[in-house]
């Protein structure tokens, strides 16, 4: 029996919704690992000792500044940075979590924001405006064809996504082993501090940033939300990226009831453990 623990950072935001979908997703991936007898554990993470138990970690949507401040005050900010950038364990950030995982972001407040880093990207916060301008869109996610199981659907079934004060990846940065020096020289910009990888683990910057999904450029104006970027021939805003074991999405899969992305990511955690 192989025991795998996935944690959800529970300092602020939609952590309980992630936990519910993780449980749902475990049924989707069960058929793929029948011969391995996997035992899943899903926990809330608020303390360093809870983080240390995790084989994978989700940073939920919420308010990135609040999450970073609470993490600093509770003494878990630096351990989180070590987890992401030194240990390089699987981490997934949604919305605010994506901001925290970026190496660079626009500064919207005078003080208080800390970034963990881990994704060599620059993020633009609140790209689509205020919360009242939140919207849904159908996304084309080819990587979901890896998800097999009852009710998983097919790789051609679009993923209905929820965008609430969502960021976007406005620039893919050249992978750096240290701080993103050029970004640190820009006005109104916050950058993550550098961290060196362990000698036994993969090095920071070893992988390029993969664009996993783009949003149709006209998605906000489409009232029926039924069009994907590939169908209208537009590149659109970058709303999902991966760099090695670090994954980030602009949107909130935990608010959809669709567990396919959670199931796909759990399979990445299994591969990392193995």
C-alpha positions as CSV (number, residue, x, y, z in Angstrom):
1,X,0.0,0.0,0.0
2,X,1.4,3.4,-1.1
3,X,0.2,6.3,1.0
4,X,0.1,9.7,-0.7
5,X,-0.8,13.0,1.2
6,X,-2.0,16.1,-0.6
7,X,-2.3,19.3,1.3
8,X,-4.3,22.4,0.6
9,X,-3.0,25.6,2.2
10,X,-5.8,26.7,4.5
11,X,-4.8,30.2,5.6
12,X,-7.5,32.0,3.5
13,X,-9.6,31.4,0.4
14,X,-11.4,28.4,-1.2
15,X,-9.4,25.6,0.4
16,X,-12.5,23.5,1.5
17,X,-13.7,23.4,-2.1
18,X,-10.4,22.0,-3.2
19,X,-10.5,19.3,-0.6
20,X,-14.0,18.2,-1.8
21,X,-12.9,17.9,-5.4
22,X,-9.7,16.1,-4.4
23,X,-11.9,13.4,-2.8
24,X,-14.1,13.3,-5.9
25,X,-11.1,13.1,-8.2
26,X,-9.7,10.1,-6.3
27,X,-12.5,8.0,-7.8
28,X,-11.5,9.2,-11.3
29,X,-7.9,8.0,-11.0
30,X,-8.6,4.8,-9.0
31,X,-8.8,2.6,-12.1
32,X,-5.3,3.7,-13.2
33,X,-3.6,2.5,-10.0
34,X,-5.6,-0.6,-9.1
35,X,-2.4,-2.7,-9.0
36,X,-0.6,-0.2,-6.8
37,X,-3.2,0.1,-4.0
38,X,-2.8,3.8,-3.4
39,X,-4.1,5.3,-0.2
40,X,-5.0,9.0,-0.4
41,X,-4.9,11.5,2.4
42,X,-6.2,15.1,2.0
43,X,-5.3,17.6,4.7
44,X,-5.6,21.3,5.5
45,X,-2.2,22.9,5.9
46,X,-1.6,25.7,8.4
47,X,1.5,24.6,10.1
48,X,5.0,23.6,9.1
49,X,4.6,20.1,10.4
50,X,1.5,19.6,8.3
51,X,3.4,20.9,5.2
52,X,6.2,18.4,5.9
53,X,3.7,15.5,5.6
54,X,2.6,16.5,2.0
55,X,3.7,14.9,-1.2
56,X,1.9,17.6,-3.1
57,X,0.4,21.0,-2.2
58,X,-2.4,23.2,-3.6
59,X,-2.4,27.0,-3.1
60,X,-6.1,28.0,-3.4
61,X,-7.8,31.1,-4.8
62,X,-8.4,33.9,-2.4
63,X,-6.5,37.1,-1.7
64,X,-2.8,36.7,-2.4
65,X,-1.7,39.6,-0.2
66,X,-3.7,38.2,2.7
67,X,-2.4,34.7,2.2
68,X,1.2,35.9,2.1
69,X,0.8,38.1,5.2
70,X,-0.8,35.3,7.2
71,X,1.8,32.8,6.0
72,X,4.6,35.2,7.2
73,X,3.0,35.8,10.6
74,X,2.4,32.1,11.2
75,X,6.0,31.2,10.3
76,X,5.2,29.1,7.2
77,X,6.2,31.5,4.4
78,X,9.8,30.4,4.2
79,X,9.0,26.7,4.5
80,X,6.5,27.1,1.7
81,X,9.2,28.7,-0.4
82,X,11.6,25.9,0.4
83,X,8.9,23.4,-0.5
84,X,8.3,24.9,-3.9
85,X,11.8,26.1,-5.0
86,X,14.2,23.8,-3.1
87,X,12.4,20.5,-2.6
88,X,10.5,21.0,-5.9
89,X,7.5,18.9,-4.9
90,X,4.3,19.1,-7.0
91,X,2.5,22.4,-6.3
92,X,-0.6,23.8,-8.0
93,X,-1.8,27.3,-7.5
94,X,-5.2,28.6,-8.5
95,X,-5.9,32.3,-9.1
96,X,-4.3,33.9,-6.0
97,X,-2.1,30.7,-5.8
98,X,-0.9,31.4,-9.3
99,X,0.2,34.9,-8.3
100,X,2.1,33.5,-5.3
101,X,3.9,31.1,-7.5
102,X,5.0,33.7,-10.1
103,X,8.5,35.0,-10.1
104,X,7.2,38.4,-10.9
105,X,3.9,40.3,-10.6
106,X,2.6,43.8,-10.9
107,X,2.5,45.6,-7.5
108,X,-1.1,46.7,-6.7
109,X,-0.5,47.6,-3.1
110,X,2.2,49.7,-1.5
111,X,3.3,47.0,1.0
112,X,2.6,43.6,2.2
113,X,3.0,41.3,-0.8
114,X,5.4,38.4,-0.8
115,X,5.8,35.9,-3.7
116,X,6.9,32.3,-3.3
117,X,8.1,31.9,-6.9
118,X,8.6,28.7,-8.8
119,X,7.1,29.7,-12.2
120,X,9.3,31.9,-14.4
121,X,6.4,34.1,-15.5
122,X,5.2,37.6,-14.9
123,X,1.6,37.8,-13.7
124,X,-0.8,40.7,-14.1
125,X,-3.3,40.7,-11.2
126,X,-7.0,41.4,-11.6
127,X,-6.5,41.4,-15.4
128,X,-10.2,41.3,-16.1
129,X,-11.3,43.9,-13.5
130,X,-13.4,43.9,-10.4
131,X,-15.2,41.0,-8.8
132,X,-18.5,42.1,-10.4
133,X,-16.9,41.5,-13.8
134,X,-16.3,37.8,-13.0
135,X,-17.3,35.4,-15.8
136,X,-17.2,31.8,-17.0
137,X,-15.7,30.4,-20.1
138,X,-15.3,27.1,-21.9
139,X,-11.6,26.1,-22.0
140,X,-9.9,23.7,-24.4
141,X,-7.6,21.5,-22.2
142,X,-6.0,18.8,-24.3
143,X,-4.0,17.5,-21.3
144,X,-7.2,16.2,-19.7
145,X,-7.2,13.2,-22.1
146,X,-4.9,11.7,-19.5
147,X,-7.8,11.5,-17.1
148,X,-9.6,8.1,-17.4
149,X,-12.4,6.9,-15.3
150,X,-16.2,6.9,-14.9
151,X,-17.8,10.3,-15.5
152,X,-14.4,11.7,-16.7
153,X,-15.7,12.6,-20.1
154,X,-13.5,12.8,-23.2
155,X,-10.6,15.0,-24.1
156,X,-12.9,16.9,-26.5
157,X,-15.2,18.0,-23.7
158,X,-14.5,21.6,-22.8
159,X,-13.8,22.6,-19.2
160,X,-16.2,25.3,-17.9
161,X,-14.0,27.6,-15.9
162,X,-14.7,30.3,-13.4
163,X,-12.7,33.6,-13.4
164,X,-13.0,35.8,-10.3
165,X,-10.7,38.9,-10.2
166,X,-8.4,36.6,-12.1
167,X,-4.8,37.2,-13.0
168,X,-3.2,36.2,-16.4
169,X,0.3,35.3,-17.3
170,X,1.4,38.3,-19.3
171,X,4.9,37.2,-20.0
172,X,7.0,34.0,-20.1
173,X,10.4,34.8,-18.5
174,X,13.7,33.2,-19.3
175,X,14.3,30.5,-16.6
176,X,16.8,31.8,-13.9
177,X,18.5,30.0,-11.1
178,X,18.6,33.2,-9.1
179,X,16.3,36.2,-8.8
180,X,14.7,37.6,-11.9
181,X,17.0,40.6,-12.0
182,X,15.5,42.4,-15.0
183,X,12.1,42.2,-13.5
184,X,13.3,43.6,-10.2
185,X,14.3,46.8,-12.0
186,X,10.8,47.5,-13.2
187,X,8.6,50.0,-11.5
188,X,5.5,48.7,-9.6
189,X,6.8,45.2,-9.6
190,X,7.3,42.6,-6.9
191,X,9.7,39.6,-7.5
192,X,10.3,36.4,-5.6
193,X,13.6,35.9,-3.8
194,X,15.9,33.2,-5.2
195,X,16.3,29.8,-3.8
196,X,18.8,27.1,-4.8
197,X,17.6,23.6,-5.5
198,X,18.9,20.6,-3.5
199,X,21.8,18.7,-5.1
200,X,19.7,15.6,-5.3
201,X,16.6,17.3,-6.8
202,X,16.0,19.0,-10.1
203,X,17.5,22.5,-10.4
204,X,15.4,25.6,-10.6
205,X,15.2,26.7,-14.2
206,X,15.8,23.2,-15.5
207,X,12.5,23.1,-17.3
208,X,10.9,25.6,-19.6
209,X,7.5,27.1,-18.9
210,X,4.8,25.3,-20.8
211,X,1.6,27.1,-21.8
212,X,-1.2,24.7,-20.9
213,X,-4.2,26.8,-21.9
214,X,-5.2,30.1,-23.4
215,X,-8.5,32.0,-23.0
216,X,-10.3,33.2,-26.1
217,X,-9.6,36.8,-26.6
218,X,-13.3,37.6,-26.8
219,X,-14.4,35.3,-24.0
220,X,-15.8,38.0,-21.8
221,X,-18.0,39.3,-24.5
222,X,-19.5,35.9,-25.4
223,X,-22.6,35.6,-23.3
224,X,-23.1,31.9,-24.0
225,X,-19.5,31.0,-23.0
226,X,-19.4,28.2,-25.5
227,X,-16.4,29.0,-27.7
228,X,-12.8,27.9,-27.1
229,X,-9.7,29.7,-28.2
230,X,-8.8,27.1,-30.8
231,X,-12.2,27.2,-32.4
232,X,-12.1,31.0,-33.1
233,X,-8.4,30.9,-34.1
234,X,-7.1,33.2,-31.4
235,X,-4.2,32.7,-29.1
236,X,-5.8,34.7,-26.2
237,X,-4.5,35.3,-22.7
238,X,-2.4,32.6,-21.0
239,X,-4.5,31.2,-18.1
240,X,-2.6,27.9,-17.3
241,X,1.1,27.2,-17.2
242,X,3.4,24.4,-15.9
243,X,7.1,24.4,-15.2
244,X,8.4,21.1,-14.0
245,X,6.4,20.1,-11.0
246,X,4.8,23.6,-10.5
247,X,1.4,24.2,-12.1
248,X,-0.7,27.3,-12.1
249,X,-4.2,28.3,-13.3
250,X,-5.8,31.7,-13.4
251,X,-9.3,30.3,-12.9
252,X,-11.0,28.3,-10.1
253,X,-11.5,24.6,-11.0
254,X,-12.6,24.0,-7.4
255,X,-15.8,26.1,-8.0
256,X,-17.0,24.1,-11.0
257,X,-17.8,20.6,-9.5
258,X,-15.7,19.2,-12.4
259,X,-12.9,17.1,-10.9
260,X,-10.9,16.3,-14.1
261,X,-8.1,18.9,-13.5
262,X,-7.7,17.7,-9.9
263,X,-7.6,14.1,-11.2
264,X,-4.9,15.0,-13.8
265,X,-2.8,16.8,-11.2
266,X,-3.1,14.0,-8.7
267,X,-1.6,11.7,-11.4
268,X,1.4,14.1,-11.6
269,X,1.8,13.8,-7.8
270,X,1.8,10.0,-8.1
271,X,4.5,10.1,-10.8
272,X,6.6,12.4,-8.6
273,X,6.3,10.1,-5.6
274,X,7.2,7.1,-7.7
